[in-house]
Amino acid sequence: MKQIQREEGLLVWNKVYAVFLILSLLFLVFAPSVFAQTPINCGETVPGSISVEGEQDTYTFNASADDKVTIRIAEFSIDIYLELYDETTGELIAEGDYGIDINLPTTGAYRLLVRGYYDTTTGDYAIVWQKLNNPCNATAINCGQIISS
């Protein structure tokens, strides 16, 4: 009787191990596309698209502690929701629809998730982030100076 119980226990363990191996392989194959992250430079406008309900696009950028940052959806055909995470701690530090304004707490990498509002909308958008205390790609002008494009 004990021999049968031991064999049944080994059989269950082997099945659990096989499922674990299969799930691990699936993760290795599909994780790069699921967790793909697009780097975005300060001042750069990047087009994006939410093509299926529930999709989330992920962007990354680096910034310094105390940078005053604004993140905006520059163009959109859908309702957008943004979540900003500290990449080091994984902590959600800000969220908002169409934009976020924040003084960043630490120097390092940040991860921005863009998704349709309530995960139910699809469509195109463009996103941009800028430092307000030390703007990127800014052109200095003098008071009263006229700039033409």
Salt bridges, closest charged atoms under 4 A:
GLU83 OE2 - ARG115 NH2 3.21
GLU87 OE1 - ARG111 NE 2.90
ASP101 OD2 - ARG72 NH2 2.77
ASP119 OD1 - ARG115 NH1 3.57
